[in-house]
Amino acid sequence: MTDRFLTREQVAEELATSKAQVYALIRRGDLRAMKIGGRGVWRVSRQDLEDYIARTYDETERWIVGHPFTDDGTDAED
């Protein structure tokens, strides 16, 4: 059974990034999370992480469509 809630460390591991980057995603509102208890321990639900990943894939696909790859190795917008 998968954990319902993940720590910042677990999210960072799944996204292959740092805890600081996960915190930045949370603070910008890109990744939904909750702060628990007096010490402010952050938790991200498994579903919120999956939703973030799906949104990021969608945003990346839209970016790729808007920035076609050229044969000379540069993006059309460069």
C-alpha positions in Angstrom: 0.0 0.0 0.0 1.3 3.4 -0.9 1.4 6.2 1.7 -1.4 8.7 1.5 0.8 11.6 2.6 4.4 12.2 1.6 7.1 14.2 3.3 9.1 16.8 1.4 11.9 14.4 1.3 9.8 11.7 -0.3 8.4 14.1 -2.9 11.9 15.3 -3.7 13.0 11.7 -4.2 10.1 11.0 -6.5 10.7 14.1 -8.6 14.5 13.6 -8.5 14.9 17.1 -7.1 15.8 18.8 -3.8 13.8 19.4 -0.7 14.4 23.2 -1.3 12.8 22.9 -4.8 9.8 21.0 -3.4 9.4 23.8 -0.7 9.5 26.4 -3.5 6.9 24.5 -5.5 4.7 24.5 -2.4 5.2 28.2 -1.5 4.5 29.3 -5.1 1.3 27.3 -5.0 2.4 24.9 -7.8 2.2 21.9 -5.6 -0.7 21.6 -3.1 0.4 20.7 0.4 -0.7 21.1 4.0 1.2 22.2 7.1 0.6 20.1 10.2 1.1 20.9 13.8 3.0 23.6 15.7 6.3 22.8 14.1 4.8 23.2 10.6 5.6 19.8 9.1 4.7 19.8 5.4 2.8 16.9 3.8 1.7 16.4 0.3 -1.0 13.9 -0.6 -0.2 11.2 -3.1 -3.1 12.4 -5.3 -1.8 16.1 -5.2 1.6 14.9 -6.3 0.1 12.9 -9.2 -2.0 15.9 -10.2 1.0 18.1 -10.2 2.9 15.6 -12.4 0.1 15.4 -14.8 -0.3 19.2 -15.0 3.4 19.6 -15.6 3.4 17.1 -18.4 0.4 19.0 -20.0 2.3 22.4 -19.6 5.4 20.9 -21.1 3.5 19.5 -24.1 1.9 22.9 -24.7 5.3 24.6 -24.4 6.8 22.1 -26.9 4.0 22.8 -29.4 4.7 26.6 -29.1 8.4 26.2 -29.4 9.2 23.9 -32.3 12.5 22.2 -32.5 14.7 23.2 -35.5 17.3 21.1 -37.3 20.2 23.4 -36.3 19.8 22.4 -32.6 18.2 25.6 -31.4 14.7 26.4 -30.4 12.7 28.5 -32.9 12.4 31.2 -30.2 16.1 31.6 -29.5 
